[in-house]
Each structure stands twice: as structure tokens, then as C-alpha cells.
């Protein structure tokens, strides 16, 4: 596995940036609303610029995402998809529900390697 090119820690998330994707691990108990989405987008824009990339979220912690926040991603053209990685049944069903609000490719995986393979095909 290649090492990340950049690591960023924000108050609610740890981000690892790679050539064509970013992997996030949102911290336990976080609530993802407008402020958090803007912070994530800002970090992605700083690293990727206009370069196409995929956002991978590893959901090992319990946190809440306001699914209406996915509509804020519509104008961010460099983002080519979202992958959720989880093995928890409850988190899996939540991610499937959230996917209905995203207007870009949104896939759910049980392991990170499957998500990384999808990145290569989706870019």
C-alpha cells in the first residue's frame, strides 16, 4: 500500500491524501453539517485543485451526517465519487440511505481494498 502524500487532522476528521483519492476517518460523535462539509471541500481543493478524485470514508466510528449536505457537492466538479467503507450492518444501511441524496457515483464497500479498486475504474 502506498504511503499518503499528505495527512491533515481537523477537529472532526483525519484525512489522508493520495494521488487520486482522499481517505477520511470521521471522529466518534461528530455531526457533519455545512461547516464540516466546507472544511472537507477546502482541504480537498487545496490538495487536488481541479484534478479528478474520489472521497473514501472509512466508517469505523459512530457519527451523524446530514444527508442534505450531499447536495452541496454538486458544484464541486473535481469530485468524481464517494465510497463508504464499513462492515457494520447499521452503518451499511445508513450509507445506502445517504446514497439517495448524492448526485454523483456513491458506492458502499466492506473493505478498503475494494474501494481503492473502484477508484481506479471511476477516475
C-alpha atoms as an extended CHARMM CRD file, in Angstrom:
* protein
*
       123  EXT
         1         1  UNK       CA              0.0000000000        0.0000000000        0.0000000000  PROA      1               0.0000000000
         2         2  UNK       CA              1.4170000000        3.3820000000       -0.9510000000  PROA      2               0.0000000000
         3         3  UNK       CA              2.0070000000        5.9790000000        1.7240000000  PROA      3               0.0000000000
         4         4  UNK       CA             -0.2050000000        9.0250000000        1.7400000000  PROA      4               0.0000000000
         5         5  UNK       CA              1.1970000000       12.2250000000        0.2620000000  PROA      5               0.0000000000
         6         6  UNK       CA             -0.3360000000       14.4200000000        2.9470000000  PROA      6               0.0000000000
         7         7  UNK       CA             -2.0660000000       13.9870000000        6.3170000000  PROA      7               0.0000000000
         8         8  UNK       CA             -4.4980000000       16.5470000000        7.7310000000  PROA      8               0.0000000000
         9         9  UNK       CA             -6.2570000000       16.4840000000       11.0790000000  PROA      9               0.0000000000
        10        10  UNK       CA             -9.2660000000       18.7020000000       11.6050000000  PROA      10              0.0000000000
        11        11  UNK       CA            -11.3130000000       18.7670000000       14.8000000000  PROA      11              0.0000000000
        12        12  UNK       CA            -13.7630000000       16.1630000000       13.4840000000  PROA      12              0.0000000000
        13        13  UNK       CA            -11.7750000000       14.1240000000       10.9480000000  PROA      13              0.0000000000
        14        14  UNK       CA             -8.4070000000       12.6890000000        9.9500000000  PROA      14              0.0000000000
        15        15  UNK       CA             -7.6480000000       12.8910000000        6.2240000000  PROA      15              0.0000000000
        16        16  UNK       CA             -5.0190000000       11.0100000000        4.2130000000  PROA      16              0.0000000000
        17        17  UNK       CA             -4.4520000000       12.3300000000        0.6940000000  PROA      17              0.0000000000
        18        18  UNK       CA             -3.2350000000       10.1540000000       -2.1800000000  PROA      18              0.0000000000
        19        19  UNK       CA             -2.7040000000       10.7440000000       -5.9100000000  PROA      19              0.0000000000
        20        20  UNK       CA             -6.3780000000       10.2510000000       -6.8990000000  PROA      20              0.0000000000
        21        21  UNK       CA             -8.3030000000        9.8790000000       -3.6460000000  PROA      21              0.0000000000
        22        22  UNK       CA             -8.6200000000       11.0220000000       -0.0650000000  PROA      22              0.0000000000
        23        23  UNK       CA             -9.4080000000        8.6850000000        2.8270000000  PROA      23              0.0000000000
        24        24  UNK       CA            -11.2900000000       10.1300000000        5.7740000000  PROA      24              0.0000000000
        25        25  UNK       CA            -11.9030000000        8.7910000000        9.2400000000  PROA      25              0.0000000000
        26        26  UNK       CA            -14.5290000000       10.8970000000       10.9950000000  PROA      26              0.0000000000
        27        27  UNK       CA            -14.1690000000       11.0440000000       14.7540000000  PROA      27              0.0000000000
        28        28  UNK       CA            -16.6110000000        9.4560000000       17.1810000000  PROA      28              0.0000000000
        29        29  UNK       CA            -19.7050000000       11.5370000000       17.9350000000  PROA      29              0.0000000000
        30        30  UNK       CA            -19.1460000000       14.1250000000       15.1850000000  PROA      30              0.0000000000
        31        31  UNK       CA            -22.0690000000       15.7670000000       13.3970000000  PROA      31              0.0000000000
        32        32  UNK       CA            -21.4130000000       16.5800000000        9.7440000000  PROA      32              0.0000000000
        33        33  UNK       CA            -23.2110000000       19.7500000000        8.6980000000  PROA      33              0.0000000000
        34        34  UNK       CA            -22.3840000000       22.7530000000        6.4890000000  PROA      34              0.0000000000
        35        35  UNK       CA            -19.2800000000       23.8740000000        8.4130000000  PROA      35              0.0000000000
        36        36  UNK       CA            -17.7170000000       20.3970000000        8.2720000000  PROA      36              0.0000000000
        37        37  UNK       CA            -18.5240000000       19.9040000000        4.5700000000  PROA      37              0.0000000000
        38        38  UNK       CA            -16.9420000000       23.2690000000        3.7650000000  PROA      38              0.0000000000
        39        39  UNK       CA            -13.8160000000       22.3310000000        5.7430000000  PROA      39              0.0000000000
        40        40  UNK       CA            -13.5480000000       18.9980000000        3.8800000000  PROA      40              0.0000000000
        41        41  UNK       CA            -14.0350000000       20.6690000000        0.5000000000  PROA      41              0.0000000000
        42        42  UNK       CA            -11.4430000000       23.3090000000        1.3550000000  PROA      42              0.0000000000
        43        43  UNK       CA             -8.8130000000       20.6650000000        2.1730000000  PROA      43              0.0000000000
        44        44  UNK       CA             -9.6220000000       18.7010000000       -0.9880000000  PROA      44              0.0000000000
        45        45  UNK       CA             -9.4050000000       21.8230000000       -3.1520000000  PROA      45              0.0000000000
        46        46  UNK       CA             -6.0450000000       22.7530000000       -1.5790000000  PROA      46              0.0000000000
        47        47  UNK       CA             -4.6000000000       19.3110000000       -2.3150000000  PROA      47              0.0000000000
        48        48  UNK       CA             -6.2340000000       18.3200000000       -5.6140000000  PROA      48              0.0000000000
        49        49  UNK       CA             -7.1080000000       21.6570000000       -7.2200000000  PROA      49              0.0000000000
        50        50  UNK       CA             -9.2000000000       20.7430000000      -10.2720000000  PROA      50              0.0000000000
        51        51  UNK       CA             -7.7410000000       17.2160000000      -10.5070000000  PROA      51              0.0000000000
        52        52  UNK       CA            -10.4200000000       14.4770000000      -10.5010000000  PROA      52              0.0000000000
        53        53  UNK       CA            -10.5280000000       12.4450000000       -7.2870000000  PROA      53              0.0000000000
        54        54  UNK       CA            -12.6720000000       10.1680000000       -5.1170000000  PROA      54              0.0000000000
        55        55  UNK       CA            -13.6130000000       10.6550000000       -1.4600000000  PROA      55              0.0000000000
        56        56  UNK       CA            -13.3820000000        7.4670000000        0.6280000000  PROA      56              0.0000000000
        57        57  UNK       CA            -14.9400000000        7.4780000000        4.0950000000  PROA      57              0.0000000000
        58        58  UNK       CA            -13.9320000000        4.7210000000        6.4980000000  PROA      58              0.0000000000
        59        59  UNK       CA            -16.8430000000        4.4360000000        8.9060000000  PROA      59              0.0000000000
        60        60  UNK       CA            -15.4910000000        2.7690000000       11.9990000000  PROA      60              0.0000000000
        61        61  UNK       CA            -16.8190000000        5.3760000000       14.4310000000  PROA      61              0.0000000000
        62        62  UNK       CA            -20.3900000000        6.4470000000       15.1490000000  PROA      62              0.0000000000
        63        63  UNK       CA            -21.2450000000        9.8930000000       13.8280000000  PROA      63              0.0000000000
        64        64  UNK       CA            -24.0650000000       11.6630000000       12.0150000000  PROA      64              0.0000000000
        65        65  UNK       CA            -24.1840000000       13.1190000000        8.5150000000  PROA      65              0.0000000000
        66        66  UNK       CA            -26.9870000000       15.4090000000        7.4860000000  PROA      66              0.0000000000
        67        67  UNK       CA            -27.8170000000       13.7810000000        4.1180000000  PROA      67              0.0000000000
        68        68  UNK       CA            -28.9280000000       17.1420000000        2.7150000000  PROA      68              0.0000000000
        69        69  UNK       CA            -25.2400000000       18.1230000000        2.7830000000  PROA      69              0.0000000000
        70        70  UNK       CA            -24.6070000000       15.9080000000       -0.2630000000  PROA      70              0.0000000000
        71        71  UNK       CA            -26.3530000000       18.4990000000       -2.4510000000  PROA      71              0.0000000000
        72        72  UNK       CA            -23.5220000000       20.9240000000       -1.6170000000  PROA      72              0.0000000000
        73        73  UNK       CA            -21.1640000000       18.7090000000       -3.6050000000  PROA      73              0.0000000000
        74        74  UNK       CA            -22.9730000000       19.2890000000       -6.9150000000  PROA      74              0.0000000000
        75        75  UNK       CA            -20.8370000000       22.3130000000       -7.8300000000  PROA      75              0.0000000000
        76        76  UNK       CA            -17.5390000000       20.6250000000       -6.9250000000  PROA      76              0.0000000000
        77        77  UNK       CA            -16.7340000000       19.1410000000      -10.3320000000  PROA      77              0.0000000000
        78        78  UNK       CA            -13.3680000000       17.5720000000       -9.3720000000  PROA      78              0.0000000000
        79        79  UNK       CA            -15.1220000000       15.1210000000       -7.0400000000  PROA      79              0.0000000000
        80        80  UNK       CA            -15.9500000000       12.0720000000       -9.1580000000  PROA      80              0.0000000000
        81        81  UNK       CA            -17.4670000000        9.8350000000       -6.4970000000  PROA      81              0.0000000000
        82        82  UNK       CA            -17.8740000000        8.8580000000       -2.8640000000  PROA      82              0.0000000000
        83        83  UNK       CA            -17.0200000000        5.4770000000       -1.3790000000  PROA      83              0.0000000000
        84        84  UNK       CA            -18.1300000000        4.3870000000        2.0740000000  PROA      84              0.0000000000
        85        85  UNK       CA            -16.2100000000        1.5440000000        3.7220000000  PROA      85              0.0000000000
        86        86  UNK       CA            -17.9240000000       -0.2510000000        6.5810000000  PROA      86              0.0000000000
        87        87  UNK       CA            -18.5060000000       -3.7340000000        7.8970000000  PROA      87              0.0000000000
        88        88  UNK       CA            -21.2290000000       -2.7250000000       10.3660000000  PROA      88              0.0000000000
        89        89  UNK       CA            -24.7860000000       -3.6290000000        9.2490000000  PROA      89              0.0000000000
        90        90  UNK       CA            -26.3450000000       -0.4690000000       10.7520000000  PROA      90              0.0000000000
        91        91  UNK       CA            -23.7420000000        1.7770000000        9.1430000000  PROA      91              0.0000000000
        92        92  UNK       CA            -24.2270000000       -0.0570000000        5.8630000000  PROA      92              0.0000000000
        93        93  UNK       CA            -27.9580000000        0.6470000000        5.8030000000  PROA      93              0.0000000000
        94        94  UNK       CA            -27.3500000000        4.2940000000        6.7730000000  PROA      94              0.0000000000
        95        95  UNK       CA            -24.8560000000        4.7100000000        3.9210000000  PROA      95              0.0000000000
        96        96  UNK       CA            -27.3150000000        3.1920000000        1.4460000000  PROA      96              0.0000000000
        97        97  UNK       CA            -29.9420000000        5.6990000000        2.6380000000  PROA      97              0.0000000000
        98        98  UNK       CA            -27.4590000000        8.5790000000        2.2520000000  PROA      98              0.0000000000
        99        99  UNK       CA            -26.6290000000        7.4800000000       -1.2960000000  PROA      99              0.0000000000
       100       100  UNK       CA            -30.1200000000        8.5540000000       -2.3710000000  PROA      100             0.0000000000
       101       101  UNK       CA            -29.1350000000       12.1790000000       -1.6640000000  PROA      101             0.0000000000
       102       102  UNK       CA            -25.8700000000       12.1440000000       -3.6260000000  PROA      102             0.0000000000
       103       103  UNK       CA            -25.9370000000       13.1460000000       -7.2680000000  PROA      103             0.0000000000
       104       104  UNK       CA            -22.6230000000       11.5360000000       -8.1330000000  PROA      104             0.0000000000
       105       105  UNK       CA            -21.3650000000        7.9400000000       -8.0160000000  PROA      105             0.0000000000
       106       106  UNK       CA            -21.7860000000        6.6680000000       -4.4480000000  PROA      106             0.0000000000
       107       107  UNK       CA            -20.6860000000        3.1360000000       -3.5780000000  PROA      107             0.0000000000
       108       108  UNK       CA            -20.5970000000        1.1710000000       -0.3340000000  PROA      108             0.0000000000
       109       109  UNK       CA            -17.8390000000       -1.3750000000        0.3040000000  PROA      109             0.0000000000
       110       110  UNK       CA            -16.9870000000       -3.7570000000        3.1250000000  PROA      110             0.0000000000
       111       111  UNK       CA            -13.2250000000       -3.2950000000        2.7740000000  PROA      111             0.0000000000
       112       112  UNK       CA            -10.8070000000       -0.5780000000        1.7460000000  PROA      112             0.0000000000
       113       113  UNK       CA             -9.1100000000       -2.5930000000       -0.9970000000  PROA      113             0.0000000000
       114       114  UNK       CA            -12.4070000000       -2.9320000000       -2.9090000000  PROA      114             0.0000000000
       115       115  UNK       CA            -12.9410000000        0.8260000000       -2.6130000000  PROA      115             0.0000000000
       116       116  UNK       CA             -9.4290000000        1.5280000000       -3.9440000000  PROA      116             0.0000000000
       117       117  UNK       CA            -10.0610000000       -0.7420000000       -6.9220000000  PROA      117             0.0000000000
       118       118  UNK       CA            -13.2480000000        1.1880000000       -7.6470000000  PROA      118             0.0000000000
       119       119  UNK       CA            -11.2670000000        4.4650000000       -7.5140000000  PROA      119             0.0000000000
       120       120  UNK       CA             -9.0390000000        3.2690000000      -10.3600000000  PROA      120             0.0000000000
       121       121  UNK       CA            -12.0830000000        2.4810000000      -12.5190000000  PROA      121             0.0000000000
       122       122  UNK       CA            -14.1040000000        5.5710000000      -11.5690000000  PROA      122             0.0000000000
       123       123  UNK       CA            -11.4720000000        8.2120000000      -12.3370000000  PROA      123             0.0000000000
